[in-house]
């Protein structure tokens, strides 16, 4: 993630594209995890196995939120630096 306070416009655009790509790929992963779990029969879906799917799903969502928060912080710093010029 670029330092928004010192990053160029091109660096911020590149970071935005990378974040969008990461989010799209992670959303696809979450869909796969959820679909994989949905294919299991009631006998196969033990509480432990269900918990492993929930853990993977939540970890992916948390990763997306973390990246989004970091990028939003960089955007705020970039806009603040641009306004100060």
Buried (B, 14 or more C-beta within 10 A) or exposed (E): EBEBEEBEEEBBEEBEEBBEEBBEEBEEBBEEBEEEBEEEEEEEBEEEEEEEBEEBBEEBEEBBEEBEEBBEEBBEBBEEBEEEE
